[in-house]
Amino acid sequence: MNSLLKVPHLMEDAPSPGQPQGFALKLMELLVIPTFVLDAQGRVIIWNRACERLTGVPAVELLGTSGHWCAFYAQQRPTLADLVLTGRTGEILDLYDGQARGPAGTRDNLCAENWCEMPRTSGRRYLAADASPIHDSDGKLVAVVETLRDLTEEKQAQIALEQLATRDGLTGLANRRCFDHTLLAEWQRALRQAQPLSLLMVDVDNFKQYNDAYGHVGGDDCLKRIAGAVASEMRANDLVARYGGEEFAVILPNQSLNGAAIVAERIRCRVEALRLPNSGAAQHFVTVSIGAATAIASHEHMPAQLVATADAALYRAKHMGRNRISLPGA
């Protein structure tokens, strides 16, 4: 059954399908672009077949209701059409990853992109949405139309390219470019939230002797093993990067100096436990030295100063005999 015919308040006094209005409704129903329409009370009056295929939710479940959000999200939140309908267009900045208003002269038209959970289908989809109001001859808002485009494959390809650009080819960790970008972003977040930001600089001890003894292939394998050991100690929001050569950097958001020292010691012990042989080292196995530093972000300081402080602590750890951690002023 045509889903449009299930909505009496929409079809009352409507022309027959052979007339212009009926033809337009039928055309929207068969449109290959996923489309839904809300009336002035926020109820679904059109949920076309392409929208059914995209979301896995049949029109019969939604027509006449305000439950259209459940086709896209696990928890209730407004769709782009809802924002237009209720005049809450300013909230687009908080709800959508990529957003923009329509062209000049279309103040109420919104365009946005966002990941949607899609509870009825197999996994998240990255959807681009366009929402436009419909006014009657008196300028009264009578409905809002939202059209959708599935950009999941394009978004996944973009993410893959971005990861290639920010990953170290040998270890798979973040590269120096990603480290610089993330450190600045975390510094700005720490500044807004008045939270500490900690940094670890990790350097492989006697790595030149390791390369001399085991060759560059052996050296590469050593770095990959150490990268795995360092990354295994991280929280979800921490970042481990290959800073350069045999040096790694660890960004620890909202972590005190004491907490950073604990993470550093766990890393040191984990690398030591690998027992990678190094005949050129005093201990005869691979170890790391670690410098730790913490800052409370402020407008008077820069992230580079945090790096310099952690670097100075790393130098002290090396000077004190290696295979140890060092804190500022220690």
N, C-alpha and C positions, 0 to 999 in steps of 0.2 A: 504494500500500500504506500502511496506517496505520502511522505511524512508531513507535507504541508497541509494535507487534507485532514490531519488530526487536530488542527488548531481552529476551533470554531470562531473565536474572536478575531482571528486573522482573516478568515475567508468570508465572514458575513458581508453580504452585499457585494462580493467581489465578482468581476466579470467572469464569464466562462473561459476555459483554457484557450478558446479560439480568439479571445479578445486580448488587447495589449497587456493588461495587468496580469491576467492569468498566464499568459505566455512568459512574462518576465519572472513570475514565481516558479514556473516549471523550469525555466532556464537556470535559475539560481540553484534549484534542487539538483540538476544534472551537471552543474559546473564542475570541472575537474579540480578546481582550486578549493581546498577545504574552507568552508564559510559557515558562520553562524550569525544570527541576528537576535538582539535583545530588544524587547519593547521598552517603553518608558518606565515600567516598573521593574526592569531587570530580569524579566522572564524570557526564556528561549522561545522564539516564534519560528525560527528556521534553524535547522541543523542538517546540512545537506549530506548527501551520500559520501562525498569525498571526506567530510569531517568524520563521518562514521568509520570510514576505512582507516583514517589517520589515528584516531583515538581508541578504536575498538568499542566505543559506546554507541548503541543504537539511538536514533532520534526519539523513539517511543519512550525512552527512559527520561528524557530531558525536556521535551516540549511542554511548555506551560509551567516549568519550574525554574528556580534560580540556582540549580545545582550543577551548572555547566563547568564550574571550577574543578569538580572531581574528575573530569576527563583528563586534566593536565597535572594536577597536584594531589599529593597524599593528604595535605592539610589545607583547610580553606584559606584562600587568598584571592584578591581581585584579579581578573583578567584585564587585558588592555581595554576591552569594551566597557568593563565596569568603571574604569577610571574616567573614560570619556563621558559615560552616562551620568556619573555623579559629580563631575567637575573636579575630580581629584587628580588632575593631570600632573601636578607637581610631584606626586608620589612615584612617578615612573623612575626617577633617579635612584630610589631605594629598592625598587622591586625588579629591575631589569639590568642585565649586563651591558647591553648596547642599546641606546635609545636616542630618538630624535623626534622632533616635531615635524609636521608635514611642511610642504613648500609654502612660500609666502601667500597670505590670503586664506590659509586653511588652519587657523589658529588651534582648532579643536581636534584636528587629525593627528594621530600618534602612530609612530613606527617604533618597534622595539624587537630585540632578540633576547632569547633566554633559554636556559636548559629547563626542560619540563620532565617530571617524573613519569608521566603517562602510566598510571596504575593498572590500566587494562591491557597494556601491550608489553612487549618484552624489552624493557629497558628505557633509559632516558632518550629523549630526542631534543635536538637544538632547533627551536622554532623561531621563525621571523613572523611577526604579526603586524598587521595594519588595521587600525580601527578608525572609523569615520562616522560622524553623527548624521542622521537623516531628520530634516525639519519639514514641517508642513508649510503650506502657503502663507501662514501667519508667523512663521519663524519659530514655532514651538517644536521642541525636540520630541520626536515620536519613536525613534529607534536608533540603534547603533549597530553597524555592520563590522564584523571582524573577519579578516581573511588571514590564512596561515600558509607558510611555506616551510617545508622540512629541509633544513640546512645541515643536518647531522653529519653527512659524509664530508661536506665542505669544511665544517668546523673541526672534525677529527683530523682531516688532512692539514689544516692550519696548525692545530696543536702539535701534530707530529713534526711539522717543519720548525715550529718554534722550539720544540725540544731538541731537535738536531742542532739548532743554532745556540742552544744554551747548555748542551751536554759535553762533557769531556769524552773524547773518542776512546781513550784507553780504559778509564775506570768506570765510565757511565755516570759519574757524579756530575753535579753542576760545574760549569766551567767558570773562569774568572769573570767573564762578562755577566753571567747570571749572578755570581757572588756580588759584584759591584751594584747591580740593580736591586737585588734583594736587601743588601745592607742599607741602602738609602731608603727603601720602602719601609723596612722594619724600624729604622731610626725615626722616620716621620710618624709611624704608628706609636712608637714609644713616647714620642713627644706629645702626641694628642692624649694618650692615656696615662701619662706620667708613670710609666713602668720602666724597670731596668732592662738594659740590653747587654748581653754578654757575648764575648767572642773568644774562641780558642784558635790559636795558631799551632799546628801540629807538624813537626818536621821529622823525617826519618833519619835516625842517627847513622853516621858513617856510610852514607849511601854511595859515595864515590867508590869506596873500597868494595862494596857489594857489587857494583857494576864491573869493577876491574876483575873480581873473582868469578862472577857468574855470567858476565856478558849482558848485553842490553835486553836480550829476550828474557833472561832470568830477572833482570831489574824490572821489566814491565810486569812480569808475573807477581813479583814482590809488591809492587805498587797496587795492583788489583786486589791482592789479599789484604793489604792494609786498609784500602778503601772500604772493603766489605766489613772489616772489623770496626772501623770508625762509624760507619753508617748504622751498624747494628745497635748502637747505643742512643740513637736519636729518637726524639718525640716526633709526632706528626708535623708540627709546625717549625721544627728546627731545619737548618739547611747545612749540608756538608758539601764543600766545593773543593776541587783541586785548584789550589791557589797558583801553583806553578812548580814544575820540576817534581821534587819529592816532598813538597809542602802542601798541607791541606788546611782549610779554614772551616770553622764550625760556628754558625750564627745561632745563638740561643735566645730567642725572644722571651721577655718577662722571666728572666733567670737571674738570681742574685749571684754575687761573686762566690759565695760558699757553695751554691748549687752548681755553678760552673766548675769549681774545683773538684767536686764529686764526679761530675761527668768526665772531666779530664783524667782523673785517676782511673776510672773504669776503662777508658780508652787505652791508657798506658798499659794497664794490666792485660787487656784483651789482646793487644798487639804482642806483648811479651809472651802470652800463652800460646801464640802461634808457633813459637820456637822455630822460626825460619832461620836456618844456619847462616852466619856471617863470620867467616874466619878472620875478617879484617877488623872486627870489633872486639873490645875488651871482654864483653860477655859471651862472645862467639855466637850470638844470635841477634836477630834484628830487634831494635827497640825504637821508641820515639821519644822526643822531648816536646813538651807542650807549654806554651805561654798562655795565660788566661787574663782577661780584663773585663771590667764591667763599667758601664756608664749610665747615668740618668740623662737622657737626651735633653738638650736645651738649645735655645737659639744662639747661645754664645759659643757652642762647640760644634764640631763637624764629625761625621763618621770616620774620617781619616785619622782623627786623633785616637779613636778607639783601636783602630788597626795598629797605629804606632805604639800604643801602650802594650797591646798584646805581643807585638813583635819584640819589644824591649824585654818583656818577661820571658819570651822564648830564647832570646840571646843569653839571658842569665841562666836559664836551665841548661843550655849547652855549655856555658862557661863553668857551671858547677859540677859537671861530670856526665851529663846526658842521662837518658832514661829516667826522667823526673819531670814534675810539673813545677811551674813558678808563677807566682802571683805578683801584681804590682807592689813594689816596695819591699818584697821579700828578699 
